[in-house]
Amino acid sequence: MNWIILSFIIEIGFMPMGDAILYDSEYNQIYYLQNLQFYTDFNTRLLLFNHVFIDGQLRTSMYKSRNSPITFGPVKSSYLVGLGLSFGILELGFRHYCTHPIVPMLLINDSISIWEGTYQEIYLKIGGQIGGNK
């Protein structure tokens, strides 16, 4: 029996439908970002005593910089922190999600970002597998 297991996933990719429309009510303007949006994603799960888990995720979205063909401008970071219990096919947990703009990008106006928000979830998950060995 393993008392502590740490798993992780690192992902990079792009969203070919990565356009966005941002509304600025203070200046009554609309910004249309028509660049391919790229992202990096890092996920971790710490499993303790085969039943208690702690999850973490960091996803950073970025656009190709208008000023250089080989640099990118990050515009927002999204975070997930979770905690829960897992017993066989059942998982009971709590998740906190939040998204924050990356401040330097707001200041230099290379990419306009006003994404910000947060929410929580309390959930019961039932999962399984059909076929194969587990």
N, C-alpha and C positions, 0 to 999 in steps of 0.2 A: 504494500500500500504506500503510495506517495502522499506525503503530508502537504507538500507545496508544489504546485505546477504553474509555471508562467508560460503563457502562449502569446504570440504576437503575429501581426500581419502588417506588412508595409506595402502600400499600393500607390502607384502614380498613374495618371491618365489625363484624358482630355474629354470635353463635352462638346461634340460638334454642334449641338443646339445650345451653345452657351451664351446666347444673347440675353440681355437684361434691359429692362426699362426701369429707371429710378425716378421717383417723383420728389421734388424739393419744394415743399409748400411755402417755405419762408421766402424764397425768391421767385416762386411761381414758374419754375422751369422743369422741363423733362429732359433727362439724360438717357440716351440710347447707346448702350455699349455693344458694339457689333464685332467683337473679337472672339476668337476661340478661347474658351475658358479652360485652363488646366488646373489640376489639383494634386495634392499629396495627401495621403491618408495613413495614419498610424493607429493601430488598434492593439490593445493588450487585454489579457484576462489573467488574473491571479486566482487560482483555485486553491482553497485551503481545506484540508481534511476531507476532500472529495465532495463537499457539499456547500461550502461558503465561497462566494465569488465576489471579486471586485473588478469592474470593467473600467477601461479608459479609452478614449478615442480623441484624436486631434486631426481635423481636416482643414487644410489651408487652400483656399481658392485663389487663383491668380490669372492675370491676363498678360499676354505678350506686350511688352513695353512699346509704346509708340516711338520712343526716342532711340531704340537700339534693336537690331534684328536678333540679338542673342540673349537679351535679358527679359525678365518677367517682373511684373509688379503685383505682389500679393495684395488682395483687397479685403479678405475677411478670414477669420478663423472660427471654426465651429468645434465645440467641445461636448463630450459625453462623459459623465461619471455615473457608474452604476454599482449597486450592491444588492446581493440577494442570496437565496438558498436554492440549491438544485438537488432534486431527488429523482433519479431515473428519468422518466419522460416529462416530469413537472419542474417548472422553474417559477419561483415567486421572487419578484424584485422591485427595486426602485431605480429610476433613471432621472438624471438631471441633464437637460440639453441647454446649451447657450451658444449664441453667435455674436461675435463682436467685430467691428471694423478694425482694420489695422491703421492706426493713427498716422504714421508717416505718409501713407498714401493719401489720406485726407488733406494733409497740409501741402503737399507738392502738386496736388490736382492732376496727377498722371492718370489716375483712375478714380472716379467718384464712387464712394462707398457709403451707404447709409444703412446697411444691413445690421440689425441688432435685435436680439430677442432672447427669450428664455421660456422654458416650460419643463414640467416634471411629469413623470408617469409612474404609476403603481400598476403592476401587471402580473398576470398568471399566464404562463406559456406552457403549452402542451406540444411536444415534438416526438417524432419517431422516425423510423427508417423501414423501408420495404426493400427486401432483397439485400444481397451482400452479407459480409461478415462484419460484426462489430465487436 
